[in-house]
């Protein structure tokens, strides 16, 4: 997101994906997660037309299936804390 005067604001995942695309990933070994991961595509990412950057970042881990959930989580852009539902 452009803030003016040549300044930009980005999320951590946008930043990591951008660096990885430009410079590649570090050459240290990455442990695969063969059981896979699920990532929520945040509503603000859709509204701001950012795309699924968190999913792009996770897909950089070799041998790791990534499932993207594109429905509203109902958490209003905050991290949920507390007890899980019974």
Number of C-alpha atoms within 10 A of each C-alpha: 11 9 8 8 6 6 8 9 11 11 12 11 16 18 13 18 20 14 12 14 9 9 9 12 14 8 6 6 8 12 10 13 13 11 9 13 14 12 14 15 19 20 17 12 14 12 9 9 10 14 15 18 19 21 20 15 17 19 16 16 16 13 14 16 15 21 14 13 13 13 10 11 13 9 10 11 10 7 6 11 6 5 6 6 4 3
